[in-house]
Amino acid sequence: MINTIDDFLGTAEPCASFHDARLISVQINYDQRELVSNWSLYVGDPESERERTRPGRLSFSGLLFWVVEPYGQVLDGSRPWLTSYGSLLEAGTDLAKELSERVPQGASAWYL
């Protein structure tokens, strides 16, 4: 069972986290209801080598919807930065509440 978004990362990198991850790309196939996202993830031990990163891929199947707020033009060339994540119900916004009401029973709903 997936309890947190970090549970998707498995055990190969025990310190891996989506916290502070950078989004590289998103591909959506609406016909097959699939999403593939590529990330630069922090995998280093926060106590010693936190800055160590590696690429990672997160794939979803059975996608119902994907909502993205606009990412502003960044002059320094950085990528979108993941600063918080969790269950959609925990997001605390009116939009999150509205969207969570549309999720079928038994489906997972996350915000990134």
Helices and strands as residue ranges (DSSP letters): G 5-9, E 17-29, E 34-42, E 53-61, E 86-87, G 88-91, H 94-100, E 110-111
